[in-house]
């Protein structure tokens, strides 16, 4: 199913000659360049009936000695209307004791998958030379070309669909939006042309007494259920955040404070994880369908922060008859538009970096051409909706919430939908700080929403609930999944291993920024405390310099820099404790004399970079 206008395919016809024809087997050779590295990477695509094989064989690259590297080879496929899928292999190369130029072998990678009837798309391979940075492994050389998909991809199609696949490649460009430094590629980097990969989180604590693992039976991802003290008023499905990549029992453990408050308010709770990347949306629908089949006589509320909030709204859009209320904290609602917007509303200008990062992560998760399809449709939602965000959310623009609210009201002027902007303070809340009073007020709004949902719920007719699987319930909207990849051939364990002991330990493939962790919601009068990502809580000019209030999710050293154009005016460093607000003064010297405005750059432990414009002179 195509979501691009047909005129795009017509415009691409003039450049079809630049794309190789789709034979049964085709190849593409691309040079490795950057940081003194060189070599050639070949991608092979073989289409035989409904079976497709994509391979990137091992190749020799020349590397400058004296440095430790990680060589990473990836193969990806993107079918029209489906989220992309990829596999990657790593090989560590330690050249710290050598001189000159040294040859090294990249790891091979490949997979096979079944091509559904009528499906078509493209496949591509890439090899990257990566070096360790404070935010993790980042590419310094790559075979990915400047022309992006147009120059890198090979068609994947049966003969009847060959022309459409070639036209799509010819019409494709950068997968995402440009970032300030011009970087591209990598995995979970938030750069355009990057890939999505799961960052599993292992369980760090046992399941407490009274909670049950997988209460709905075996599912696509782990879940945890709990019962209220009395009769259940409804069912709350609580979803974690984490950029659609942080998944598993470990991050799900962080939902327990919130689910405890839902149970205290009389609701049965199910905290759920999901598979990473493009499968996240269909996994959430699995939980929604299973809950409505098991508890048709109870209202269902879906709550989530950040990426979890987006999935909650998407579930309400895809299952309008099943979801009765949504609580979305700091949630992106329009993935296709967010990359051109500014964060923090109109209060703080210059906040383009965060929304662009979200747009690029979403493009790697769902596909740059699918962002509108995987954005919740406000015209389909019948649920009561509360959209909340910090007044200084540095990732999610305020118009993501207000625009969604206004669109729901245009469809139904009586829609129960509200936006709550939480005042700034020292308490962590999704992607920005919040005040105690603001969180208490938000907690009351959530509790009132729950009460209205229970009071307005009407049990469905007996034939409405359906067992999950197969076609969606009446009025439901199907969401596509990425293809299932089978490794061909299985990469040796050593080739997918970790760097040698001399190198810094490689973190999980988590993003430099984290699209929200989850937290505590509902009882009236309780302080709403959502543990969020690192954030700049405030900036003010004093006689001593620029005073910046910070909070970090991860303990470590923060680096602050004031710039005017390319000129550095002042720098500062400060060790931060996790989740503790800290004040840092950036002292101004002679370099700042006469400068009226400057750009403040803050790099947090873990790699998050936030920029603000600061007025130095009136």
C-alpha positions as CSV (number, residue, x, y, z in Angstrom):
1,X,0.0,0.0,0.0
2,X,1.6,3.3,-1.1
3,X,1.3,6.5,0.8
4,X,3.2,8.7,-1.6
5,X,1.4,10.8,-4.3
6,X,1.5,9.3,-7.7
7,X,3.0,12.4,-9.1
8,X,6.2,11.5,-7.2
9,X,6.5,8.4,-9.2
10,X,5.9,10.4,-12.4
11,X,8.6,12.9,-11.5
12,X,11.0,10.0,-10.9
13,X,10.5,8.6,-14.3
14,X,13.1,11.0,-15.8
15,X,15.8,9.6,-13.6
16,X,15.0,5.9,-13.7
17,X,18.0,5.3,-16.0
18,X,20.3,6.0,-13.0
19,X,18.8,3.0,-11.1
20,X,20.0,-0.5,-12.0
21,X,17.4,-2.9,-13.4
22,X,16.0,-5.5,-11.0
23,X,17.3,-8.8,-12.2
24,X,17.0,-11.9,-10.2
25,X,20.3,-11.1,-8.5
26,X,21.8,-7.6,-8.4
27,X,24.9,-6.0,-6.8
28,X,26.0,-2.5,-5.7
29,X,29.6,-1.5,-4.9
30,X,30.1,1.6,-2.7
31,X,33.4,3.1,-1.5
32,X,34.3,3.6,2.2
33,X,35.5,7.1,2.9
34,X,36.3,9.4,5.8
35,X,38.9,9.6,8.6
36,X,41.6,8.2,6.3
37,X,39.8,4.9,5.8
38,X,39.3,3.3,2.4
39,X,37.8,0.2,0.9
40,X,34.8,-1.0,-1.2
41,X,31.6,-2.6,0.2
42,X,29.4,-4.8,-1.9
43,X,25.7,-5.5,-1.4
44,X,23.9,-8.4,-3.1
45,X,20.2,-8.8,-3.5
46,X,18.7,-12.0,-4.8
47,X,15.0,-12.3,-5.5
48,X,13.7,-15.8,-6.3
49,X,9.9,-15.9,-6.4
50,X,8.8,-14.9,-2.9
51,X,12.2,-15.5,-1.3
52,X,14.6,-12.6,-1.0
53,X,18.2,-12.7,0.2
54,X,20.2,-9.6,1.1
55,X,24.0,-10.0,1.8
56,X,26.9,-7.7,2.6
57,X,30.0,-9.9,2.4
58,X,33.2,-9.2,4.4
59,X,35.6,-6.9,2.7
60,X,39.0,-5.4,3.4
61,X,39.4,-1.8,4.5
62,X,42.5,0.2,5.1
63,X,42.6,2.0,8.5
64,X,45.1,4.5,10.0
65,X,46.9,2.7,12.8
66,X,47.2,3.9,16.4
67,X,43.5,3.9,17.1
68,X,40.9,1.4,18.3
69,X,37.9,1.0,16.0
70,X,34.6,-0.9,15.8
71,X,33.7,-2.1,12.3
72,X,30.0,-2.4,11.8
73,X,28.2,-4.0,8.8
74,X,24.5,-3.6,8.3
75,X,21.9,-4.8,5.8
76,X,18.5,-3.3,5.7
77,X,15.2,-3.7,3.8
78,X,12.3,-1.3,3.4
79,X,9.1,-2.5,1.7
80,X,6.5,0.0,0.6
81,X,4.1,0.9,3.4
82,X,6.0,-1.2,6.0
83,X,8.5,-0.2,8.7
84,X,12.1,-0.9,7.7
85,X,14.1,-3.8,9.2
86,X,17.8,-4.4,9.5
87,X,20.5,-6.6,10.9
88,X,24.0,-5.5,11.9
89,X,27.3,-7.3,12.9
90,X,30.2,-5.8,14.8
91,X,34.0,-6.5,14.8
92,X,36.5,-4.8,17.1
93,X,39.8,-3.8,15.7
94,X,42.5,-2.5,18.1
95,X,45.4,-0.8,16.3
96,X,46.7,1.2,19.2
97,X,50.2,-0.5,19.1
98,X,50.7,-0.2,15.4
99,X,51.8,2.4,12.9
100,X,51.0,3.3,9.3
101,X,48.0,2.0,7.5
102,X,46.7,-1.5,8.5
103,X,44.2,-3.7,6.6
104,X,41.2,-5.1,8.5
105,X,38.2,-7.3,7.6
106,X,34.7,-6.0,8.0
107,X,32.2,-8.5,9.5
108,X,29.7,-10.1,7.0
109,X,26.0,-9.6,7.5
110,X,22.9,-10.9,5.6
111,X,19.4,-12.1,5.9
112,X,16.5,-13.7,4.0
113,X,12.8,-13.0,4.2
114,X,9.6,-13.8,2.4
115,X,8.3,-11.1,0.0
116,X,4.5,-10.9,0.4
117,X,2.3,-10.9,-2.7
118,X,2.2,-7.4,-4.3
119,X,5.0,-6.1,-2.0
120,X,8.0,-4.2,-3.3
121,X,10.7,-1.9,-2.0
122,X,14.5,-1.6,-1.7
123,X,17.4,-3.1,0.2
124,X,20.8,-1.6,1.0
125,X,24.0,-2.5,2.8
126,X,26.6,-0.4,4.5
127,X,29.8,-0.7,6.5
128,X,30.9,1.9,9.0
129,X,34.2,2.5,10.8
130,X,33.3,3.7,14.3
131,X,35.2,5.3,17.1
132,X,34.2,5.6,20.8
133,X,32.7,8.9,21.8
134,X,31.2,10.0,25.1
135,X,27.7,9.3,23.7
136,X,28.7,5.8,22.4
137,X,30.1,4.4,19.2
138,X,29.8,6.9,16.3
139,X,30.8,6.4,12.6
140,X,33.8,8.3,11.4
141,X,33.9,6.6,8.0
142,X,31.2,4.9,6.0
143,X,30.2,3.5,2.7
144,X,26.8,5.2,2.9
145,X,26.8,7.7,-0.1
146,X,25.9,11.4,-0.1
147,X,22.9,10.6,-2.3
148,X,21.4,8.4,0.4
149,X,18.9,5.7,-0.8
150,X,19.0,7.0,-4.3
151,X,22.7,5.9,-4.7
152,X,22.8,3.1,-2.2
153,X,19.7,0.9,-2.7
154,X,18.9,-2.0,-4.9
155,X,15.3,-2.8,-5.9
156,X,13.4,-5.7,-4.2
157,X,10.4,-6.7,-6.3
158,X,8.9,-9.3,-8.6
159,X,9.1,-8.5,-12.3
160,X,5.6,-7.0,-12.3
161,X,6.5,-4.5,-9.6
162,X,10.1,-3.8,-10.8
163,X,9.3,-0.3,-12.2
164,X,7.6,0.9,-9.1
165,X,10.5,-0.2,-6.9
166,X,13.0,1.5,-9.2
167,X,10.9,4.7,-9.2
168,X,10.7,4.8,-5.4
169,X,14.5,4.6,-5.2
170,X,14.9,7.3,-7.8
171,X,12.6,9.6,-5.9
172,X,14.1,8.9,-2.5
173,X,16.6,11.1,-0.7
174,X,17.7,11.7,2.9
175,X,15.8,9.5,5.3
176,X,15.0,12.2,7.9
177,X,15.9,15.8,8.5
178,X,19.4,17.4,8.5
179,X,21.1,18.0,11.8
180,X,23.4,20.9,12.7
181,X,26.6,19.0,12.4
182,X,25.7,17.4,9.1
183,X,26.1,13.8,10.5
184,X,24.3,10.9,8.9
185,X,24.0,7.2,9.6
186,X,24.8,5.2,12.7
187,X,22.4,3.2,14.8
188,X,19.9,5.0,17.2
189,X,21.8,8.2,16.7
190,X,19.0,10.5,15.9
191,X,20.8,11.4,12.6
192,X,19.2,11.1,9.2
193,X,19.8,7.8,7.4
194,X,20.3,6.1,10.7
195,X,19.1,2.6,11.6
196,X,16.9,1.4,14.4
197,X,18.0,-1.4,16.7
198,X,16.7,-2.9,20.0
199,X,18.3,-1.9,23.2
200,X,17.2,-4.6,25.6
201,X,17.1,-3.9,29.3
202,X,17.4,-6.9,31.7
203,X,15.3,-7.2,34.8
204,X,17.1,-5.7,37.8
205,X,14.6,-6.7,40.6
206,X,12.2,-9.6,41.2
207,X,8.5,-9.3,40.6
208,X,7.0,-8.0,43.9
209,X,4.3,-10.1,45.6
210,X,0.9,-9.4,44.3
211,X,2.0,-8.8,40.7
212,X,1.8,-11.5,38.0
213,X,4.0,-11.9,35.0
214,X,2.3,-12.0,31.6
215,X,-1.3,-12.0,33.0
216,X,-2.8,-12.1,29.5
217,X,-0.8,-15.2,28.5
218,X,2.3,-15.4,26.3
219,X,2.5,-12.3,24.1
220,X,5.0,-10.5,21.8
221,X,6.6,-8.8,24.8
222,X,6.7,-9.1,28.6
223,X,4.0,-7.7,30.7
224,X,3.0,-7.5,34.4
225,X,-0.4,-7.4,36.0
226,X,-1.9,-6.3,39.3
227,X,-5.3,-6.1,40.9
228,X,-6.8,-3.3,43.0
229,X,-7.9,-3.9,46.6
230,X,-11.6,-3.9,45.7
231,X,-13.7,-4.5,42.5
232,X,-11.9,-3.1,39.4
233,X,-13.3,0.1,38.0
234,X,-11.4,-0.3,34.8
235,X,-8.2,-1.6,33.2
236,X,-5.1,0.6,32.8
237,X,-2.5,-0.4,30.2
238,X,0.7,1.4,31.0
239,X,3.4,1.8,28.4
240,X,7.0,2.8,29.0
241,X,9.0,5.3,26.8
242,X,12.5,4.9,25.5
243,X,12.6,6.1,21.8
244,X,10.8,2.9,20.7
245,X,14.2,1.1,21.2
246,X,14.6,0.6,25.0
247,X,12.6,-2.5,25.6
248,X,12.3,-5.5,28.0
249,X,11.7,-6.3,31.6
250,X,14.3,-3.8,32.9
251,X,12.6,-0.6,31.7
252,X,9.2,-2.1,32.4
253,X,10.2,-2.3,36.1
254,X,10.2,1.5,36.1
255,X,6.4,1.5,35.6
256,X,5.7,0.1,39.0
257,X,5.2,3.4,40.8
258,X,2.6,4.5,38.3
259,X,0.8,1.2,38.2
260,X,0.6,1.2,42.0
261,X,-1.2,4.5,41.9
262,X,-3.7,3.3,39.3
263,X,-4.4,0.3,41.5
264,X,-4.8,2.6,44.5
265,X,-7.5,4.4,42.5
266,X,-9.3,1.1,41.9
267,X,-8.0,0.1,38.5
268,X,-6.7,-3.3,37.3
269,X,-3.2,-2.6,35.8
270,X,-1.2,-4.2,33.0
271,X,2.3,-2.7,32.5
272,X,3.6,-3.8,29.1
273,X,6.8,-3.6,27.0
274,X,6.9,-4.1,23.3
275,X,9.3,-5.2,20.6
276,X,11.7,-2.5,19.5
277,X,11.4,-0.4,16.3
278,X,8.6,-0.9,13.8
279,X,6.9,-3.8,15.6
280,X,6.2,-1.6,18.7
281,X,2.9,-0.3,17.3
282,X,1.4,-3.7,16.5
283,X,2.5,-5.1,19.8
284,X,0.5,-2.4,21.7
285,X,-2.5,-3.3,19.6
286,X,-2.1,-6.9,20.6
287,X,-2.4,-5.9,24.3
288,X,-5.4,-3.7,23.6
289,X,-7.2,-6.4,21.7
290,X,-6.4,-9.0,24.4
291,X,-7.5,-6.8,27.2
292,X,-10.9,-6.0,25.6
293,X,-11.4,-9.7,24.9
294,X,-10.7,-10.5,28.5
295,X,-12.5,-7.6,30.2
296,X,-15.2,-6.3,27.8
297,X,-17.3,-4.9,30.6
298,X,-14.6,-2.5,31.9
299,X,-13.3,0.7,30.4
300,X,-9.7,0.7,29.1
301,X,-7.3,3.6,29.6
302,X,-3.9,3.6,28.0
303,X,-1.2,5.7,29.6
304,X,2.3,6.4,28.3
305,X,5.1,9.0,28.4
306,X,7.0,10.1,25.3
307,X,7.3,7.2,22.9
308,X,4.8,5.3,25.1
309,X,2.4,8.2,24.8
310,X,2.6,8.2,21.0
311,X,1.9,4.5,21.1
312,X,-1.1,5.1,23.4
313,X,-2.6,7.7,21.1
314,X,-1.9,5.4,18.1
315,X,-3.8,2.6,19.8
316,X,-6.8,4.9,20.4
317,X,-6.7,5.9,16.8
318,X,-6.4,2.3,15.5
319,X,-8.9,0.9,18.0
320,X,-11.4,3.7,18.5
321,X,-14.1,1.3,19.9
322,X,-11.7,-0.3,22.4
323,X,-9.8,2.6,24.1
324,X,-11.9,4.8,26.4
325,X,-9.2,7.2,27.7
326,X,-5.6,8.2,27.0
327,X,-3.1,9.9,29.2
328,X,-0.1,11.0,27.1
329,X,2.9,12.8,28.7
330,X,5.3,14.5,26.5
331,X,4.1,12.5,23.5
332,X,4.9,13.3,19.8
333,X,1.6,13.3,17.9
334,X,2.6,14.3,14.4
335,X,5.8,12.5,13.4
336,X,5.7,14.0,9.9
337,X,5.7,17.6,11.1
338,X,7.9,17.5,14.3
339,X,11.2,17.9,12.5
340,X,10.3,21.4,11.3
341,X,9.0,22.6,14.7
342,X,10.7,24.1,17.7
343,X,10.5,22.7,21.2
344,X,9.5,24.6,24.4
345,X,6.7,26.5,22.6
346,X,7.4,30.2,22.3
347,X,9.2,30.6,25.6
348,X,12.7,29.5,24.4
349,X,13.6,30.1,20.8
350,X,16.2,28.1,19.0
351,X,15.1,24.6,20.1
352,X,15.3,22.8,16.8
353,X,17.8,20.1,17.8
354,X,15.4,18.1,20.0
355,X,12.5,17.9,17.5
356,X,14.9,17.0,14.7
357,X,16.3,14.2,16.8
358,X,12.8,12.9,17.4
359,X,12.0,13.1,13.7
360,X,15.1,11.1,12.7
361,X,14.5,8.4,15.4
362,X,10.9,8.1,14.2
363,X,12.1,7.8,10.6
364,X,14.5,5.0,11.5
365,X,11.7,3.2,13.5
366,X,8.7,3.5,11.1
367,X,10.3,4.7,7.8
368,X,10.6,8.3,6.6
369,X,7.7,7.8,4.1
370,X,5.4,6.2,6.8
371,X,5.5,8.9,9.4
372,X,2.0,10.2,8.7
373,X,0.6,6.7,8.7
374,X,2.1,5.9,12.1
375,X,1.0,9.2,13.6
376,X,-2.3,8.9,15.5
377,X,-5.3,10.3,13.6
378,X,-7.2,12.7,15.8
379,X,-10.3,12.3,13.6
380,X,-10.7,8.6,14.5
381,X,-10.3,8.9,18.3
382,X,-13.4,8.6,20.5
383,X,-11.5,8.3,23.8
384,X,-11.2,11.0,26.4
385,X,-7.6,12.4,26.0
386,X,-5.3,14.3,28.3
387,X,-2.1,15.6,26.7
388,X,0.5,16.9,29.2
389,X,4.0,18.2,28.8
390,X,6.6,20.3,30.6
391,X,6.7,24.0,29.9
392,X,10.3,23.5,28.9
393,X,10.1,20.1,27.1
394,X,13.2,20.2,24.9
395,X,12.1,17.4,22.6
396,X,8.4,17.8,22.0
397,X,7.1,21.1,20.7
398,X,4.0,22.4,22.4
399,X,2.1,22.6,19.1
400,X,2.3,18.8,18.9
401,X,-0.2,18.8,21.9
402,X,-2.3,21.8,21.0
403,X,-2.5,20.9,17.3
404,X,-3.8,17.5,18.2
405,X,-6.3,18.9,20.6
406,X,-7.6,21.4,18.0
407,X,-7.9,18.6,15.4
408,X,-10.0,16.4,17.7
409,X,-12.3,19.4,18.4
410,X,-12.7,20.1,14.7
411,X,-14.0,16.6,14.2
412,X,-16.1,16.6,17.3
413,X,-16.6,20.0,19.1
414,X,-17.7,18.1,22.2
415,X,-14.6,15.9,22.4
416,X,-13.2,15.4,25.9
417,X,-9.6,16.5,25.2
418,X,-7.3,18.8,27.1
419,X,-3.7,20.0,27.1
420,X,-1.9,20.6,30.4
421,X,1.3,22.5,30.3
422,X,3.1,21.8,33.6
423,X,5.0,24.7,35.1
424,X,8.8,24.4,35.3
425,X,10.4,23.3,38.6
426,X,13.0,21.0,40.1
427,X,11.0,17.8,39.9
428,X,11.7,15.5,37.0
429,X,8.9,15.2,34.4
430,X,9.4,13.5,31.1
431,X,11.7,15.7,29.0
432,X,11.8,18.7,31.4
433,X,11.4,19.8,35.0
434,X,8.2,20.5,36.8
435,X,7.1,22.2,40.0
436,X,5.4,20.4,42.9
437,X,2.3,22.4,42.5
438,X,2.2,21.7,38.8
439,X,2.5,17.9,39.3
440,X,-0.2,18.0,42.0
441,X,-2.5,19.8,39.7
442,X,-1.8,17.4,36.9
443,X,-2.5,14.4,39.2
444,X,-5.9,15.9,39.9
445,X,-6.6,16.3,36.2
446,X,-5.7,12.6,35.6
447,X,-7.9,11.5,38.5
448,X,-10.8,13.6,37.2
449,X,-10.4,12.0,33.7
450,X,-10.5,8.6,35.2
451,X,-13.8,9.4,37.0
452,X,-15.4,10.8,33.9
453,X,-14.3,7.7,32.0
454,X,-15.9,5.3,34.5
455,X,-19.1,7.4,34.7
456,X,-19.5,7.6,30.9
457,X,-18.6,3.9,30.1
458,X,-21.2,1.8,28.4
459,X,-20.6,-2.0,28.0
460,X,-20.4,-3.1,24.4
461,X,-22.8,-5.4,22.7
462,X,-21.8,-9.1,23.1
463,X,-20.7,-9.5,19.5
464,X,-18.3,-6.5,19.6
465,X,-15.3,-7.9,21.5
466,X,-13.0,-10.2,19.5
467,X,-10.2,-12.4,20.2
468,X,-6.9,-10.8,19.2
469,X,-5.2,-11.8,16.0
470,X,-6.5,-11.8,12.5
471,X,-8.7,-8.9,11.4
472,X,-9.0,-5.9,13.8
473,X,-12.4,-5.3,15.6
474,X,-15.1,-3.4,13.8
475,X,-13.8,0.1,13.1
476,X,-10.3,-0.9,13.8
477,X,-7.3,0.1,11.6
478,X,-4.6,-2.4,10.7
479,X,-0.9,-1.4,11.2
480,X,1.8,-3.1,9.2
481,X,4.8,-4.8,10.7
482,X,8.4,-5.0,9.3
483,X,9.4,-8.2,7.5
484,X,10.8,-11.0,9.7
485,X,14.5,-11.5,8.9
486,X,16.3,-14.8,9.0
487,X,20.1,-14.5,9.2
488,X,21.9,-15.7,6.0
489,X,24.4,-16.9,6.9
490,X,24.5,-16.8,10.7
491,X,27.3,-14.5,11.6
492,X,30.0,-16.0,13.9
493,X,29.7,-15.0,17.5
494,X,33.1,-13.5,17.5
495,X,32.2,-11.2,14.7
496,X,29.2,-9.8,16.7
497,X,31.2,-9.5,19.8
498,X,32.2,-6.7,22.1
499,X,35.4,-4.5,21.9
500,X,38.6,-5.7,23.5
501,X,39.3,-4.9,27.1
502,X,41.5,-2.0,26.1
503,X,38.5,-0.2,24.7
504,X,35.7,1.5,26.7
505,X,32.8,-0.8,27.2
506,X,30.1,-0.6,24.5
507,X,26.7,0.5,25.9
508,X,23.5,-0.9,24.7
509,X,22.4,0.6,21.3
510,X,20.4,3.2,23.1
511,X,19.9,6.7,21.7
512,X,22.0,9.7,22.9
513,X,18.7,11.2,23.9
514,X,15.9,9.2,25.6
515,X,12.4,9.7,24.5
516,X,10.9,9.6,28.0
517,X,10.9,7.2,30.8
518,X,7.6,6.6,32.6
519,X,6.4,7.2,36.1
520,X,3.7,8.0,38.5
521,X,0.2,8.9,37.7
522,X,-3.2,9.2,39.1
523,X,-4.7,9.7,42.5
524,X,-6.3,13.1,43.0
525,X,-4.1,15.5,45.0
526,X,-1.0,13.3,44.6
527,X,2.2,14.8,43.0
528,X,2.6,13.4,39.5
529,X,6.3,12.5,39.3
530,X,7.5,11.2,35.9
531,X,11.2,10.4,35.9
532,X,12.4,12.0,32.7
533,X,15.5,12.4,30.6
534,X,18.2,15.0,31.2
535,X,17.0,18.6,30.8
536,X,18.0,22.3,31.1
537,X,15.6,23.5,33.8
538,X,16.4,27.2,33.6
539,X,18.9,29.8,32.3
540,X,19.4,33.4,33.7
541,X,22.0,36.1,33.3
542,X,23.7,37.4,36.5
543,X,26.6,39.7,37.2
544,X,28.8,36.7,37.5
545,X,27.9,35.1,34.2
546,X,25.2,32.8,32.9
547,X,23.6,30.6,35.5
548,X,22.2,27.3,34.2
549,X,20.1,24.8,36.2
550,X,20.5,21.2,35.0
551,X,19.2,17.8,35.8
552,X,20.7,14.6,34.4
553,X,19.3,11.1,34.1
554,X,22.8,9.6,34.3
555,X,25.5,10.7,36.7
556,X,28.6,12.1,35.1
557,X,30.2,15.3,33.8
558,X,28.2,17.9,31.9
559,X,30.0,20.2,29.5
560,X,28.7,23.8,28.9
561,X,29.8,26.1,26.1
562,X,28.7,29.6,25.0
563,X,29.2,30.4,21.3
564,X,28.7,33.4,19.1
565,X,28.9,32.0,15.6
566,X,32.0,29.8,15.5
567,X,33.7,31.7,18.3
568,X,33.7,30.1,21.8
569,X,33.0,32.7,24.5
570,X,33.2,30.6,27.6
571,X,33.2,27.0,28.8
572,X,32.4,25.2,32.0
573,X,32.3,21.6,33.3
574,X,30.4,20.2,36.3
575,X,29.9,16.8,37.8
576,X,26.2,16.0,38.1
577,X,24.4,13.5,40.3
578,X,21.6,11.5,38.7
579,X,18.1,13.1,39.0
580,X,19.3,16.0,41.2
581,X,18.9,19.6,40.0
582,X,22.3,21.3,39.9
583,X,23.2,25.0,39.3
584,X,26.2,25.8,37.1
585,X,27.7,29.2,36.5
586,X,29.4,29.9,33.1
587,X,31.7,32.8,33.8
588,X,32.1,35.4,31.1
589,X,35.4,36.9,30.2
590,X,36.8,39.4,27.7
591,X,35.7,37.2,24.7
592,X,32.1,38.0,25.6
593,X,32.4,41.8,25.6
594,X,30.1,43.4,23.1
595,X,28.2,40.2,22.4
596,X,24.4,40.7,22.8
597,X,23.2,37.1,22.3
598,X,24.9,33.8,22.4
599,X,24.1,30.1,21.9
600,X,24.4,27.9,25.0
601,X,25.4,24.3,24.2
602,X,25.0,21.8,27.0
603,X,26.2,18.2,26.6
604,X,24.9,15.9,29.3
605,X,26.4,12.5,30.4
606,X,25.3,10.0,27.9
607,X,25.5,12.3,24.9
608,X,22.3,14.4,25.0
609,X,23.0,17.9,23.6
610,X,20.6,20.8,24.3
611,X,21.0,24.3,22.8
612,X,19.5,27.5,24.0
613,X,19.8,31.1,22.9
614,X,20.9,33.4,25.8
615,X,20.7,37.2,25.9
616,X,24.0,38.6,27.3
617,X,23.4,42.3,26.8
618,X,20.2,44.4,26.7
